[in-house]
Amino acid sequence: MYKHATIFIALLGSVTLLFLIPSCSKDNPEVSYPKIFSFSPSSGIIGRNVTITGKNFIPEVPPEEGSGPHINTSIVKFNGIEAEAKYIYQDSINKQRINTTVPEGATTGFITVTAMGNTSFSSTDFIVTTPNYLPNVTVSTASDYGGIDVDIDDDENLYVANNQTYEIVKISPTGSMISLWSSDEISRETPLGIAVDKNGNLYATIDNSIRKITPNGTVSNIAGSSSFGFVDGVGENAKFWFPFGLTVDQDENIYVADLLNSKIRKVTPTGNVTTVAGSSPGYLDGIGSQAQFSYPIDVTLDNDGNLLVADGGRIRKITTNGMVSTVAGNINGFLDGPTNTAQFSGIRGLVVDQLGNIFLCDSGNYCVRKISLDGTVETVAGSIFGYEDGPGHLAKFGQTLGLTINSNGSLFLTQGGGLGKVRKIVID
């Protein structure tokens, strides 16, 4: 009898426990643990901006309170060193974003976010890097007028496209400035890229068209129109979609980075537009239309007639027979060294000097980089966001944008971030 009673009490206890478990769970809801999805860039110097995405960095913010910024209560660390992270953005349900910077003293290692007593680790290390600076570099201010792109002619006149004031200006070596083209506040036609040919003609991407401005000020439309699309053809029958950087060869053929079409286009002096390379957005080396570009934003010619394309964090090369390959770059970051491991963040303007060295504006890293003939990537000047003239390793820029080079090898660049001004870089 006692044996059966003991079994009965044990079963009764089990049943009671089954009823108690959901009751306890209801009163103590499951803890929402923080989770890091990703971070970008993958590498950078001390002071570099880093974006961390994930969820439960702070309690989920109701949609009616907007995306932010919201006060951050979590703790962000780079390999154990705490970083400043004041705000969090609620981008969507179960997706939050922290914008922070690499703190002093940080070294390569995991990024962690600690919230409500729980810590999430990044799946990969953030790599803290140190630039390899070129020696004997000096940065100065060439002009107090700035813009989005710049070029220079044989007489040292600077040409600047300003997408904020909707104009293109010419600045003489003495600093005098004249307007070559402008739009009114109603139409707001926006110049983005400019290039000067050997005869002093200026070519510009304005909205979805290619314009030509002769030395006497005559403006003509070579190809494209106000409407966007993708059509090869002649003159206004051709269509572009946000054409950006461009370059011109010795025969006055124009090559255009057709940004939102993810293609490189060619425009003859008579206005005939064809596609050199590219297809749908992506990343794929190959020939002609088999190749893919992400969002090509600038293009230049090397000394052998090959095209070099700024394509996100990569430089691509198009040979004269249409073969596309990758010169340098892979994932988004900041790393000097061999081209096959070097990292960039948003390449913009690029030029080639008389020796064949490539110089480029690494916009997201606020600097100018060099790719030597031996395949070594180095930093010319710049570090974190700011405005400072002086030696290259101490100089600071905004987002480095347009880039040009004169016959002496001096570089001129425009910058963003509200800083304006054309900067000059001399390499002794």
C-alpha positions as CSV (number, residue, x, y, z in Angstrom):
1,M,0.0,0.0,0.0
2,Y,2.8,2.4,0.9
3,K,4.5,1.6,-2.4
4,H,1.4,2.6,-4.4
5,A,1.0,5.7,-2.3
6,T,4.6,6.8,-3.0
7,I,4.1,6.3,-6.8
8,F,0.8,8.3,-6.7
9,I,2.6,11.2,-4.9
10,A,5.4,11.2,-7.4
11,L,3.0,11.3,-10.3
12,L,1.0,14.1,-8.6
13,G,4.2,16.1,-8.2
14,S,5.1,15.6,-11.9
15,V,1.7,16.8,-13.0
16,T,1.8,19.8,-10.8
17,L,5.3,20.6,-12.2
18,L,3.9,20.5,-15.7
19,F,1.3,23.0,-14.9
20,L,3.8,25.3,-13.1
21,I,6.3,25.5,-15.9
22,P,4.2,27.5,-18.3
23,S,3.1,29.7,-15.5
24,C,6.7,30.6,-14.6
25,S,7.6,31.1,-18.3
26,K,4.6,33.5,-18.7
27,D,5.7,35.6,-15.7
28,N,9.4,35.6,-16.8
29,P,9.5,36.2,-20.6
30,E,12.5,34.9,-22.5
31,V,15.5,37.3,-22.5
32,S,16.3,39.0,-25.8
33,Y,20.0,38.5,-26.3
34,P,22.0,40.9,-28.4
35,K,23.3,39.6,-31.7
36,I,25.8,41.1,-34.2
37,F,24.9,40.3,-37.8
38,S,27.8,42.1,-39.5
39,F,30.1,45.1,-39.4
40,S,31.6,47.3,-42.1
41,P,34.4,48.0,-43.1
42,S,36.3,44.8,-42.3
43,S,39.5,46.8,-41.4
44,G,40.6,50.3,-40.7
45,I,42.9,52.6,-38.7
46,I,42.3,54.1,-35.2
47,G,39.5,56.6,-35.5
48,R,37.9,54.9,-38.5
49,N,34.1,55.0,-38.7
50,V,32.5,51.5,-38.3
51,T,28.9,50.4,-38.7
52,I,27.7,47.5,-36.7
53,T,24.3,45.9,-37.6
54,G,22.4,43.4,-35.5
55,K,19.5,43.2,-33.1
56,N,18.6,43.6,-29.4
57,F,21.4,46.2,-28.8
58,I,18.6,48.0,-26.9
59,P,15.0,47.0,-26.5
60,E,13.1,47.0,-29.8
61,V,11.9,50.5,-30.6
62,P,8.3,50.8,-31.7
63,P,7.8,52.0,-35.3
64,E,5.9,55.1,-34.2
65,E,9.1,56.3,-32.5
66,G,11.0,56.4,-35.8
67,S,14.4,55.0,-36.8
68,G,16.4,57.2,-34.6
69,P,18.8,58.2,-33.4
70,H,18.0,56.6,-30.1
71,I,20.1,56.7,-26.9
72,N,22.4,53.7,-26.8
73,T,22.7,51.8,-23.5
74,S,24.8,48.9,-24.8
75,I,28.6,48.7,-24.5
76,V,30.7,48.3,-27.7
77,K,34.3,47.1,-27.6
78,F,37.0,46.4,-30.1
79,N,39.0,43.5,-28.8
80,G,38.3,44.5,-25.2
81,I,38.7,48.3,-25.7
82,E,35.5,50.2,-25.2
83,A,34.4,52.5,-28.1
84,E,32.2,55.5,-28.0
85,A,28.7,54.7,-29.3
86,K,26.1,57.2,-28.3
87,Y,23.2,56.3,-30.5
88,I,21.4,53.4,-32.1
89,Y,19.2,53.3,-35.1
90,Q,16.2,51.0,-35.5
91,D,16.4,50.3,-39.3
92,S,13.6,47.8,-39.3
93,I,12.0,45.1,-37.2
94,N,14.8,43.0,-35.6
95,K,17.5,45.1,-37.2
96,Q,19.4,47.8,-35.4
97,R,22.6,49.8,-36.3
98,I,25.4,51.3,-34.3
99,N,27.7,53.9,-35.8
100,T,31.0,54.0,-33.9
101,T,34.7,54.6,-34.3
102,V,37.8,52.4,-33.7
103,P,39.0,53.5,-30.2
104,E,42.5,54.5,-29.2
105,G,44.4,51.4,-28.1
106,A,42.3,48.9,-30.1
107,T,44.0,46.0,-31.7
108,T,42.8,43.3,-34.1
109,G,40.1,41.1,-32.6
110,F,36.4,40.5,-32.1
111,I,33.9,43.3,-31.9
112,T,31.5,42.8,-28.9
113,V,28.2,44.4,-28.0
114,T,27.0,43.9,-24.4
115,A,23.4,44.6,-23.6
116,M,21.3,43.7,-20.5
117,G,24.2,41.7,-19.1
118,N,24.6,39.6,-22.2
119,T,27.4,39.8,-24.8
120,S,27.4,39.1,-28.5
121,F,30.7,38.5,-30.5
122,S,31.3,39.3,-34.1
123,S,31.9,36.2,-36.3
124,T,35.2,37.5,-37.6
125,D,37.9,39.8,-36.3
126,F,38.0,43.5,-37.1
127,I,41.5,44.2,-38.4
128,V,43.2,47.3,-37.0
129,T,45.6,48.6,-39.7
130,T,48.4,51.1,-40.0
131,P,48.9,53.0,-43.3
132,N,52.2,52.7,-45.2
133,Y,52.7,56.3,-46.1
134,L,54.8,57.6,-49.0
135,P,57.6,59.8,-47.8
136,N,58.1,63.5,-48.7
137,V,54.5,64.3,-49.4
138,T,53.0,67.8,-48.8
139,V,49.4,68.7,-48.9
140,S,48.1,72.3,-49.4
141,T,45.0,74.1,-50.4
142,A,45.0,75.0,-54.1
143,S,41.6,76.8,-54.2
144,D,38.9,77.9,-51.7
145,Y,36.3,76.8,-54.3
146,G,35.5,73.1,-54.4
147,G,33.1,70.7,-55.9
148,I,32.6,67.1,-56.9
149,D,35.1,66.7,-59.7
150,V,38.2,68.5,-61.0
151,D,40.5,68.5,-64.0
152,I,43.5,70.5,-65.1
153,D,44.7,71.7,-68.6
154,D,48.3,72.2,-69.9
155,D,48.2,75.8,-68.8
156,E,47.5,74.8,-65.2
157,N,43.9,76.1,-65.3
158,L,41.7,74.1,-62.9
159,Y,38.2,73.1,-63.9
160,V,35.7,72.3,-61.1
161,A,32.2,70.8,-61.3
162,N,30.0,71.8,-58.4
163,N,26.9,69.7,-57.9
164,Q,25.7,72.0,-55.1
165,T,25.7,75.2,-57.0
166,Y,24.9,73.5,-60.4
167,E,27.9,75.0,-62.2
168,I,31.2,74.4,-63.8
169,V,34.0,76.9,-63.3
170,K,37.5,77.6,-64.6
171,I,40.1,78.7,-62.1
172,S,43.3,80.3,-63.4
173,P,46.8,79.7,-61.8
174,T,46.4,83.2,-60.2
175,G,43.1,82.3,-58.7
176,S,40.7,84.2,-60.9
177,M,37.5,82.3,-61.6
178,I,34.9,82.4,-64.4
179,S,31.8,80.3,-64.8
180,L,31.7,78.1,-67.9
181,W,28.3,76.6,-67.4
182,S,25.5,76.9,-64.9
183,S,21.9,75.7,-64.4
184,D,19.1,77.6,-62.7
185,E,17.3,76.7,-59.5
186,I,14.3,75.4,-61.3
187,S,15.8,72.9,-63.7
188,R,18.7,72.1,-61.4
189,E,20.7,70.2,-64.0
190,T,23.6,68.7,-62.0
191,P,27.2,68.3,-63.3
192,L,29.0,65.3,-61.9
193,G,32.1,64.4,-63.9
194,I,34.4,66.6,-66.1
195,A,37.3,66.0,-68.4
196,V,39.5,68.3,-70.6
197,D,40.9,67.2,-73.9
198,K,44.2,68.3,-75.5
199,N,42.5,71.2,-77.4
200,G,40.9,72.7,-74.3
201,N,37.4,71.3,-74.8
202,L,35.6,70.4,-71.6
203,Y,33.3,67.4,-71.4
204,A,30.8,66.9,-68.7
205,T,28.2,64.5,-67.5
206,I,25.1,66.5,-66.7
207,D,22.1,64.6,-65.5
208,N,21.7,61.8,-68.1
209,S,23.6,63.5,-70.9
210,I,27.1,64.2,-72.1
211,R,27.9,67.9,-72.9
212,K,30.8,69.6,-74.6
213,I,32.0,73.1,-73.8
214,T,34.5,74.6,-76.3
215,P,37.2,77.1,-75.2
216,N,35.0,80.0,-76.6
217,G,32.1,78.9,-74.4
218,T,29.9,77.1,-76.9
219,V,27.9,74.4,-75.2
220,S,26.5,71.4,-77.1
221,N,24.9,68.1,-76.2
222,I,26.8,65.2,-77.6
223,A,24.7,62.3,-76.4
224,G,21.9,61.4,-74.1
225,S,19.0,63.5,-72.9
226,S,17.1,64.4,-69.7
227,S,15.5,61.0,-69.6
228,F,17.3,57.9,-68.2
229,G,17.6,54.4,-69.6
230,F,19.9,52.2,-71.5
231,V,20.1,52.5,-75.2
232,D,23.1,52.5,-77.5
233,G,22.6,54.9,-80.4
234,V,23.5,58.4,-81.8
235,G,23.0,61.7,-80.0
236,E,19.8,62.1,-78.0
237,N,18.6,58.7,-79.1
238,A,21.2,57.1,-76.8
239,K,20.3,56.8,-73.1
240,F,22.3,56.7,-69.9
241,W,21.4,56.2,-66.3
242,F,23.3,58.5,-64.0
243,P,26.5,58.8,-65.9
244,F,29.3,59.9,-63.6
245,G,33.0,60.0,-64.3
246,L,34.4,60.3,-67.8
247,T,37.7,60.5,-69.7
248,V,38.7,61.4,-73.2
249,D,41.4,59.9,-75.4
250,Q,43.7,61.5,-78.0
251,D,41.0,61.0,-80.7
252,E,38.3,62.8,-78.6
253,N,36.5,59.6,-77.9
254,I,34.8,59.8,-74.5
255,Y,34.5,56.9,-72.1
256,V,31.8,57.2,-69.5
257,A,31.2,55.3,-66.2
258,D,27.4,54.8,-66.6
259,L,26.8,54.3,-62.9
260,L,23.3,52.9,-62.5
261,N,23.5,50.9,-65.7
262,S,26.7,49.2,-64.3
263,K,28.4,49.7,-67.7
264,I,31.2,51.5,-69.4
265,R,30.1,53.4,-72.5
266,K,32.0,54.9,-75.4
267,V,30.9,58.1,-77.2
268,T,32.6,59.1,-80.5
269,P,33.1,62.7,-81.5
270,T,30.0,62.4,-83.7
271,G,27.9,61.2,-80.7
272,N,27.7,57.5,-81.5
273,V,27.3,55.6,-78.2
274,T,28.3,52.0,-77.7
275,T,28.8,49.8,-74.7
276,V,32.4,48.8,-74.0
277,A,31.8,46.3,-71.1
278,G,29.3,45.4,-68.4
279,S,25.9,43.8,-68.0
280,S,23.8,43.5,-64.9
281,P,25.1,44.8,-61.5
282,G,27.6,42.4,-59.9
283,Y,31.2,41.4,-59.9
284,L,32.6,39.2,-62.6
285,D,35.7,39.5,-64.8
286,G,35.4,38.5,-68.4
287,I,35.1,40.0,-71.9
288,G,32.7,42.7,-72.9
289,S,29.1,42.0,-71.9
290,Q,30.1,38.9,-70.0
291,A,31.7,41.1,-67.3
292,Q,29.9,42.7,-64.4
293,F,30.5,45.9,-62.5
294,S,28.9,46.8,-59.3
295,Y,28.4,50.6,-59.6
296,P,31.3,52.0,-61.7
297,I,31.7,55.7,-60.8
298,D,34.9,56.9,-62.6
299,V,37.1,55.9,-65.4
300,T,40.5,56.9,-66.8
301,L,43.0,55.7,-69.4
302,D,46.4,54.2,-68.7
303,N,49.5,54.8,-70.8
304,D,48.7,51.8,-73.0
305,G,45.2,52.8,-73.8
306,N,43.5,50.5,-71.4
307,L,40.6,51.7,-69.3
308,L,40.8,51.7,-65.5
309,V,37.5,51.8,-63.7
310,A,36.6,52.7,-60.1
311,D,34.1,50.1,-59.1
312,G,33.2,50.2,-55.4
313,G,36.2,48.8,-53.5
314,R,38.0,47.5,-56.6
315,I,39.9,48.9,-59.6
316,R,39.0,47.1,-62.8
317,K,40.9,47.1,-66.0
318,I,39.4,46.9,-69.6
319,T,41.9,46.1,-72.3
320,T,41.7,47.5,-75.8
321,N,40.0,44.2,-76.8
322,G,37.4,44.4,-74.1
323,M,38.8,42.0,-71.5
324,V,37.9,43.0,-68.0
325,S,40.1,42.0,-65.0
326,T,40.6,43.2,-61.4
327,V,43.7,45.2,-60.7
328,A,43.3,45.6,-56.9
329,G,40.8,45.5,-54.1
330,N,38.4,42.9,-52.7
331,I,36.4,43.5,-49.5
332,N,35.5,46.9,-48.0
333,G,38.3,48.0,-45.7
334,F,41.7,49.8,-45.4
335,L,44.8,47.8,-46.0
336,D,48.0,48.7,-47.8
337,G,50.3,46.0,-49.3
338,P,50.1,43.8,-52.4
339,T,47.2,44.4,-54.8
340,N,45.7,41.0,-54.2
341,T,45.2,41.7,-50.5
342,A,44.8,45.5,-50.4
343,Q,41.5,46.9,-49.3
344,F,39.7,50.1,-50.2
345,S,36.4,51.7,-49.3
346,G,34.5,53.5,-52.0
347,I,37.1,54.4,-54.7
348,R,36.2,57.6,-56.6
349,G,38.6,59.6,-58.8
350,L,41.6,57.9,-60.3
351,V,44.5,59.0,-62.5
352,V,47.7,57.5,-64.0
353,D,51.0,59.3,-64.0
354,Q,53.6,59.3,-66.8
355,L,55.4,56.3,-65.3
356,G,52.2,54.2,-65.1
357,N,51.5,54.5,-61.4
358,I,47.9,54.7,-60.4
359,F,46.6,57.2,-57.9
360,L,43.1,57.0,-56.5
361,C,40.7,58.8,-54.1
362,D,39.8,56.3,-51.4
363,S,36.7,58.2,-50.4
364,G,35.5,56.1,-47.4
365,N,39.0,56.1,-45.9
366,Y,39.4,59.9,-46.4
367,C,42.7,59.5,-48.2
368,V,44.6,59.2,-51.5
369,R,46.3,55.9,-52.3
370,K,48.9,54.8,-54.9
371,I,49.4,51.6,-56.8
372,S,53.0,51.3,-58.0
373,L,54.0,49.4,-61.1
374,D,55.3,46.5,-58.9
375,G,51.8,46.0,-57.5
376,T,52.3,47.6,-54.1
377,V,49.5,49.8,-52.6
378,E,50.6,52.7,-50.3
379,T,48.9,55.7,-48.8
380,V,49.9,59.0,-50.2
381,A,48.1,61.3,-47.7
382,G,45.1,61.4,-45.4
383,S,43.8,59.4,-42.5
384,I,40.5,60.2,-40.7
385,F,37.9,62.9,-41.6
386,G,39.0,66.5,-41.1
387,Y,40.7,69.4,-42.8
388,E,44.5,69.9,-42.3
389,D,47.3,70.8,-44.6
390,G,50.9,69.7,-44.1
391,P,52.9,66.4,-44.4
392,G,51.0,63.6,-46.0
393,H,50.8,61.4,-42.9
394,L,49.3,64.3,-40.9
395,A,47.0,65.8,-43.6
396,K,43.2,65.3,-43.3
397,F,40.5,65.4,-46.0
398,G,36.8,65.0,-46.2
399,Q,35.5,62.3,-48.5
400,T,38.1,62.4,-51.3
401,L,36.2,62.7,-54.6
402,G,37.5,64.0,-57.9
403,L,41.2,63.6,-58.8
404,T,43.5,65.0,-61.5
405,I,47.2,65.2,-62.1
406,N,49.4,67.9,-63.8
407,S,52.5,67.5,-66.0
408,N,54.7,67.7,-63.0
409,G,53.0,64.9,-61.2
410,S,51.2,67.0,-58.6
411,L,47.7,65.8,-57.7
412,F,44.6,68.0,-57.2
413,L,41.5,66.7,-55.6
414,T,38.0,67.7,-54.5
415,Q,36.5,66.6,-51.2
416,G,33.1,66.2,-49.6
417,G,31.8,66.4,-46.1
418,G,30.9,70.1,-46.4
419,L,34.6,71.0,-46.6
420,G,34.8,72.2,-50.2
421,K,38.1,73.5,-51.5
422,V,40.5,72.0,-54.0
423,R,43.5,70.4,-52.3
424,K,47.0,69.9,-53.8
425,I,49.4,67.1,-53.2
426,V,53.1,67.3,-54.1
427,I,55.3,64.2,-54.0
428,D,59.0,65.1,-53.9
